[in-house]
Amino acid sequence: MLVTVIYGERPSSVAGAAVDGDNLWLSLDALRIATGWELKPQGACLADMCVPIPSGREGEFVRNDRSVNLAALAHYLGEPCARDDKHSVWYFGESPQHRSDALRSLEAPDFTLPDLDGNPHSLSDYRGRKVLLLSWASW
Protein backbone atom coordinates (compact mmCIF):
# COMPACT_ATOMS: atom_id res chain seq x y z
CA MET A 1 0.00 0.00 0.00
CA LEU A 2 1.27 3.49 -0.86
CA VAL A 3 0.99 5.84 2.12
CA THR A 4 2.03 9.46 2.51
CA VAL A 5 3.77 10.04 5.84
CA ILE A 6 4.26 13.59 7.05
CA TYR A 7 6.70 13.46 9.93
CA GLY A 8 7.41 16.89 11.32
CA GLU A 9 7.57 18.94 8.16
CA ARG A 10 8.92 16.18 5.92
CA PRO A 11 6.41 14.46 3.58
CA SER A 12 7.36 11.06 2.14
CA SER A 13 5.59 8.57 -0.07
CA VAL A 14 6.04 5.12 1.43
CA ALA A 15 5.37 2.03 -0.65
CA GLY A 16 4.66 -1.23 1.12
CA ALA A 17 3.31 0.30 4.32
CA ALA A 18 0.72 -1.77 6.18
CA VAL A 19 -2.22 -0.14 7.91
CA ASP A 20 -3.81 -2.25 10.62
CA GLY A 21 -6.48 -0.28 12.50
CA ASP A 22 -4.65 2.53 14.30
CA ASN A 23 -1.25 1.05 13.47
CA LEU A 24 1.08 2.05 10.65
CA TRP A 25 3.75 -0.57 9.96
CA LEU A 26 6.82 0.50 7.97
CA SER A 27 9.87 -1.45 6.88
CA LEU A 28 13.13 -0.43 8.53
CA ASP A 29 14.28 1.33 5.35
CA ALA A 30 10.98 3.18 4.94
CA LEU A 31 11.05 4.23 8.60
CA ARG A 32 14.57 5.65 8.24
CA ILE A 33 13.81 7.46 4.98
CA ALA A 34 10.45 8.90 6.06
CA THR A 35 11.32 9.90 9.62
CA GLY A 36 15.03 9.50 10.35
CA TRP A 37 14.27 6.90 13.06
CA GLU A 38 16.28 3.67 13.05
CA LEU A 39 15.91 0.44 14.99
CA LYS A 40 19.07 -0.40 16.94
CA PRO A 41 19.81 -2.87 19.75
CA GLN A 42 19.23 -0.09 22.32
CA GLY A 43 15.80 0.76 20.83
CA ALA A 44 14.40 3.27 18.37
CA CYS A 45 16.98 5.96 17.65
CA LEU A 46 16.79 9.37 16.01
CA ALA A 47 20.22 10.97 15.65
CA ASP A 48 21.82 10.72 19.10
CA MET A 49 18.56 10.09 20.99
CA CYS A 50 17.48 6.48 21.63
CA VAL A 51 14.20 5.33 23.13
CA PRO A 52 14.15 1.80 24.54
CA ILE A 53 11.27 -0.39 23.40
CA PRO A 54 9.20 -1.10 26.55
CA SER A 55 9.88 -4.57 27.92
CA GLY A 56 6.96 -6.94 27.38
CA ARG A 57 5.44 -4.68 24.72
CA GLU A 58 7.85 -5.38 21.87
CA GLY A 59 5.03 -6.79 19.71
CA GLU A 60 3.29 -3.41 19.71
CA PHE A 61 6.35 -1.76 18.18
CA VAL A 62 8.23 -4.37 16.11
CA ARG A 63 6.96 -7.33 14.08
CA ASN A 64 8.84 -10.53 13.31
CA ASP A 65 9.38 -9.26 9.76
CA ARG A 66 11.29 -6.33 11.35
CA SER A 67 8.67 -3.75 10.42
CA VAL A 68 8.08 -0.95 12.93
CA ASN A 69 4.78 0.53 14.08
CA LEU A 70 5.32 4.26 13.64
CA ALA A 71 1.94 5.11 15.17
CA ALA A 72 2.77 3.19 18.36
CA LEU A 73 6.17 4.89 18.58
CA ALA A 74 4.59 8.32 18.15
CA HIS A 75 1.95 7.54 20.78
CA TYR A 76 4.65 6.33 23.19
CA LEU A 77 6.60 9.57 22.64
CA GLY A 78 3.50 11.73 23.11
CA GLU A 79 3.52 12.92 19.50
CA PRO A 80 0.11 13.68 18.01
CA CYS A 81 -0.96 11.56 15.07
CA ALA A 82 -3.74 12.25 12.57
CA ARG A 83 -4.65 10.27 9.50
CA ASP A 84 -6.84 10.50 6.43
CA ASP A 85 -7.82 6.97 5.47
CA LYS A 86 -9.45 8.04 2.21
CA HIS A 87 -6.20 9.55 0.91
CA SER A 88 -3.78 7.30 2.85
CA VAL A 89 -2.06 10.20 4.60
CA TRP A 90 -0.60 10.02 8.11
CA TYR A 91 0.65 13.12 9.95
CA PHE A 92 2.90 13.04 13.00
CA GLY A 93 3.52 16.25 14.94
CA GLU A 94 5.83 17.43 17.67
CA SER A 95 5.42 16.16 21.21
CA PRO A 96 4.01 18.65 23.72
CA GLN A 97 7.37 18.61 25.55
CA HIS A 98 9.30 19.50 22.38
CA ARG A 99 6.82 22.25 21.54
CA SER A 100 6.97 23.61 25.10
CA ASP A 101 10.78 23.71 24.96
CA ALA A 102 10.63 25.60 21.66
CA LEU A 103 8.17 28.16 23.06
CA ARG A 104 10.29 28.71 26.17
CA SER A 105 13.32 29.42 23.98
CA LEU A 106 11.51 32.50 22.60
CA GLU A 107 13.05 31.73 19.20
CA ALA A 108 10.63 31.86 16.30
CA PRO A 109 10.54 28.78 14.09
CA ASP A 110 12.22 29.20 10.74
CA PHE A 111 10.14 29.59 7.59
CA THR A 112 10.72 30.71 4.01
CA LEU A 113 8.41 32.91 1.95
CA PRO A 114 8.84 34.73 -1.37
CA ASP A 115 8.91 38.50 -1.67
CA LEU A 116 6.89 40.36 -4.31
CA ASP A 117 9.53 39.55 -6.93
CA GLY A 118 9.46 35.85 -6.09
CA ASN A 119 12.82 35.78 -4.28
CA PRO A 120 12.72 33.48 -1.24
CA HIS A 121 13.58 34.88 2.20
CA SER A 122 14.03 32.78 5.34
CA LEU A 123 13.63 34.08 8.85
CA SER A 124 16.94 32.42 9.73
CA ASP A 125 18.67 34.78 7.25
CA TYR A 126 17.95 37.58 9.71
CA ARG A 127 18.99 35.88 12.99
CA GLY A 128 20.50 38.35 15.42
CA ARG A 129 18.70 41.31 13.86
CA LYS A 130 15.34 42.82 14.68
CA VAL A 131 12.61 41.75 12.26
CA LEU A 132 9.11 43.13 11.81
CA LEU A 133 6.67 40.56 10.47
CA LEU A 134 3.52 41.91 8.88
CA SER A 135 0.68 39.58 7.97
CA TRP A 136 -2.72 40.11 6.46
CA ALA A 137 -5.74 37.92 5.89
CA SER A 138 -8.95 38.58 4.01
CA TRP A 139 -11.15 36.92 6.61
C-alpha positions in Angstrom: 0.0 0.0 0.0 1.3 3.5 -0.9 1.0 5.8 2.1 2.0 9.5 2.5 3.8 10.0 5.8 4.3 13.6 7.0 6.7 13.5 9.9 7.4 16.9 11.3 7.6 18.9 8.2 8.9 16.2 5.9 6.4 14.5 3.6 7.4 11.1 2.1 5.6 8.6 -0.1 6.0 5.1 1.4 5.4 2.0 -0.7 4.7 -1.2 1.1 3.3 0.3 4.3 0.7 -1.8 6.2 -2.2 -0.1 7.9 -3.8 -2.3 10.6 -6.5 -0.3 12.5 -4.7 2.5 14.3 -1.2 1.0 13.5 1.1 2.1 10.6 3.8 -0.6 10.0 6.8 0.5 8.0 9.9 -1.4 6.9 13.1 -0.4 8.5 14.3 1.3 5.3 11.0 3.2 4.9 11.1 4.2 8.6 14.6 5.7 8.2 13.8 7.5 5.0 10.4 8.9 6.1 11.3 9.9 9.6 15.0 9.5 10.3 14.3 6.9 13.1 16.3 3.7 13.0 15.9 0.4 15.0 19.1 -0.4 16.9 19.8 -2.9 19.8 19.2 -0.1 22.3 15.8 0.8 20.8 14.4 3.3 18.4 17.0 6.0 17.7 16.8 9.4 16.0 20.2 11.0 15.6 21.8 10.7 19.1 18.6 10.1 21.0 17.5 6.5 21.6 14.2 5.3 23.1 14.1 1.8 24.5 11.3 -0.4 23.4 9.2 -1.1 26.5 9.9 -4.6 27.9 7.0 -6.9 27.4 5.4 -4.7 24.7 7.8 -5.4 21.9 5.0 -6.8 19.7 3.3 -3.4 19.7 6.4 -1.8 18.2 8.2 -4.4 16.1 7.0 -7.3 14.1 8.8 -10.5 13.3 9.4 -9.3 9.8 11.3 -6.3 11.4 8.7 -3.7 10.4 8.1 -0.9 12.9 4.8 0.5 14.1 5.3 4.3 13.6 1.9 5.1 15.2 2.8 3.2 18.4 6.2 4.9 18.6 4.6 8.3 18.2 2.0 7.5 20.8 4.6 6.3 23.2 6.6 9.6 22.6 3.5 11.7 23.1 3.5 12.9 19.5 0.1 13.7 18.0 -1.0 11.6 15.1 -3.7 12.3 12.6 -4.7 10.3 9.5 -6.8 10.5 6.4 -7.8 7.0 5.5 -9.5 8.0 2.2 -6.2 9.6 0.9 -3.8 7.3 2.8 -2.1 10.2 4.6 -0.6 10.0 8.1 0.7 13.1 9.9 2.9 13.0 13.0 3.5 16.3 14.9 5.8 17.4 17.7 5.4 16.2 21.2 4.0 18.6 23.7 7.4 18.6 25.6 9.3 19.5 22.4 6.8 22.2 21.5 7.0 23.6 25.1 10.8 23.7 25.0 10.6 25.6 21.7 8.2 28.2 23.1 10.3 28.7 26.2 13.3 29.4 24.0 11.5 32.5 22.6 13.0 31.7 19.2 10.6 31.9 16.3 10.5 28.8 14.1 12.2 29.2 10.7 10.1 29.6 7.6 10.7 30.7 4.0 8.4 32.9 1.9 8.8 34.7 -1.4 8.9 38.5 -1.7 6.9 40.4 -4.3 9.5 39.6 -6.9 9.5 35.8 -6.1 12.8 35.8 -4.3 12.7 33.5 -1.2 13.6 34.9 2.2 14.0 32.8 5.3 13.6 34.1 8.9 16.9 32.4 9.7 18.7 34.8 7.3 18.0 37.6 9.7 19.0 35.9 13.0 20.5 38.4 15.4 18.7 41.3 13.9 15.3 42.8 14.7 12.6 41.8 12.3 9.1 43.1 11.8 6.7 40.6 10.5 3.5 41.9 8.9 0.7 39.6 8.0 -2.7 40.1 6.5 -5.7 37.9 5.9 -8.9 38.6 4.0 -11.1 36.9 6.6 
